[in-house]
């Protein structure tokens, strides 16, 4: 059976602000995929990738209390 967090203990607890920020970033990312044309997506690639990395950074090595 695999261990949670790849066997590493999380460094900190995810706060409500972290979750709200991650949710907002994910919502913006999702909207971009729905609203932009293929050409606009290509042109916006770096910004979209930046949003995804921001979400991952917020949640990296974090834990939600009670989990």
C-alpha positions as CSV (number, residue, x, y, z in Angstrom):
1,X,0.0,0.0,0.0
2,X,1.4,3.4,-1.0
3,X,2.0,6.0,1.7
4,X,0.3,9.4,1.4
5,X,2.4,12.3,0.2
6,X,5.0,9.9,-1.3
7,X,6.1,8.8,2.2
8,X,7.0,12.4,3.1
9,X,5.3,14.4,5.9
10,X,3.6,17.6,4.7
11,X,5.4,20.8,5.6
12,X,2.3,22.8,6.4
13,X,-1.5,22.8,6.6
14,X,-3.4,24.3,3.6
15,X,-5.3,27.3,4.8
16,X,-8.7,28.4,3.6
17,X,-7.0,31.2,1.8
18,X,-4.7,28.7,0.0
19,X,-7.7,26.7,-1.1
20,X,-9.6,29.8,-2.2
21,X,-6.6,31.0,-4.2
22,X,-6.1,27.6,-5.8
23,X,-9.8,27.3,-6.6
24,X,-9.8,30.8,-8.2
25,X,-6.7,29.9,-10.3
26,X,-8.2,26.6,-11.4
27,X,-11.5,28.3,-12.3
28,X,-9.6,30.9,-14.4
29,X,-7.7,28.1,-16.1
30,X,-10.8,26.2,-16.9
31,X,-12.5,29.3,-18.2
32,X,-9.6,30.0,-20.5
33,X,-9.9,26.5,-22.1
34,X,-13.6,27.0,-22.7
35,X,-13.4,30.6,-24.0
36,X,-10.2,30.9,-26.0
37,X,-9.7,29.7,-29.6
38,X,-6.9,27.3,-30.4
39,X,-4.7,30.1,-31.6
40,X,-5.3,32.1,-28.4
41,X,-4.5,29.1,-26.3
42,X,-1.2,28.7,-28.0
43,X,-0.5,32.4,-27.6
44,X,-1.5,32.2,-23.9
45,X,0.4,29.0,-23.2
46,X,3.0,30.5,-20.8
47,X,0.3,32.3,-18.8
48,X,-1.9,29.1,-18.6
49,X,1.1,27.1,-17.5
50,X,1.9,29.7,-14.9
51,X,-1.6,29.4,-13.4
52,X,-1.2,25.6,-13.3
53,X,2.2,25.9,-11.6
54,X,0.7,28.5,-9.1
55,X,-2.0,26.0,-8.1
56,X,0.6,23.2,-7.7
57,X,2.9,25.5,-5.6
58,X,0.0,26.4,-3.3
59,X,-0.8,22.8,-2.7
60,X,2.6,21.2,-2.8
61,X,3.7,19.4,0.3
62,X,0.6,20.6,2.1
63,X,-2.1,18.8,4.0
64,X,-5.7,19.6,4.8
65,X,-6.4,19.3,8.5
66,X,-8.1,16.0,9.4
67,X,-6.7,14.2,6.3
